[in-house]
């Protein structure tokens, strides 16, 4: 599914459209319009049962979010070998509004999400 980027993605400011390719209920791939993989994404709510945040007002306006919006949230994951070394950026989730095919990355103020750490526990 293709999405219009409504707020520039840090480091990828020239990208105005992306494609979200779901792998399963946990993982997805974010690609540019040329098919290049930008990020491997993970559903943060599956990894952390304490993950919760309020979408900033400016992002709600940009994505035209309301109580009827069909949204998905993903976090960037850096896969490593072994998998226990993988890290997830919970501080900067990607929000996808499937109702109007728009998306934006949010930088959260929550201090609890400042640390990017392991998500696989042995």
N, C-alpha and C positions, 0 to 999 in steps of 0.2 A: 504494500500500500504506500502510495506517495504522499508526502506532506510538504507544505510550504513552510519554510523556516521564517518565523515571525520576529525572532530576535537572534542576531548573529551568534553562532556557536564559537566560544573563545578558541582561537587558533585556526578556525575554519570560517572566518568572516565572509569569504567570497562564495560560500555555498548557500544557495537560496532555496533549494529543494532537495529532499532526501527520500530514501525509500526504506521503510521498516519491513524487514523480512523476519517473521516469527519462526523460530525453530521449534519451540514447544511452549508450554505455559510458563516456563522459567526463563528461557533464553531467547534473544533476538539479535539480529545483525542490523546495523545502520549503515547504509551505503549512500554514496553520492550519485548523481544522475548518470555518471559514466560507469557505474557498477563497482566502483572501488569501495572496499570496506573501510569505513571510518572508525566504527566502534563495535565491540561485542558488548551487548547489553544484557542485564539481568533484572528480573522483577525483584525489587528490594523488599517488598512485603513478604515474600516467601523466605527470605534470608533472615529478616529481623522482625519479630512480632511486636517490637516497640517502635517501629518506624512510622512516623506520623509527622505531617507538616501542613501548614496552611499555605495555599498557593497565594503568592503576593498579588495584590490588587492590579498592578500593571500587567502581569502575565494573564490574569483573568480577562482583562480588557483585550489584550493582544490576541488571545486565542478564542475570544468570545465564549468563555466558559459560563455555564449556568447549571442549575440542578438537573437538567435533562441531558447534559453533554456526556457523550460516551468517551471517556478518557482512559488512557493507559499510561503508567509511569514506569520508567526504567532507569537504572543506574549503570554507569560505565563500569565494566569489569576488565581487568588486565589478567588474562589467563597466563599461568606459569606452570612449569614442571618442577616439582610435583604440584598437584592441584592445591595442596595446603598452603602454597606460597601465593596463590591468586589474591588480588586485592580488588575491592569495590569502592567506588567513590559515592558514598551516600550523601555527601554535601552538595552535589550538583546534579540532581535528577533531570531527566528529559521527560517532558510532559507532552503527550500526543492527544490532540482532540480529534477523535475519529469522526465526529459529527460534521466537521467542516474541513478536515484534512490539513490542520495546522499544527505546528509544534514549536516548542521553545525549551531551552535549557535554563534551569533556575539555579541560582547560587543561594543556598539556604543560610539563614543567620544562626540557626540552632548550633550552639557550641558543642553539643553532644555528637554532631556529625562532622566535626572538624577533622578527626583522625580517620584516615583511610587505612583500613586494616584488613586482616585476614577474615574471610567469611566462611571458610571451611574449618571446622573444629574436629580434632581427632578424639 
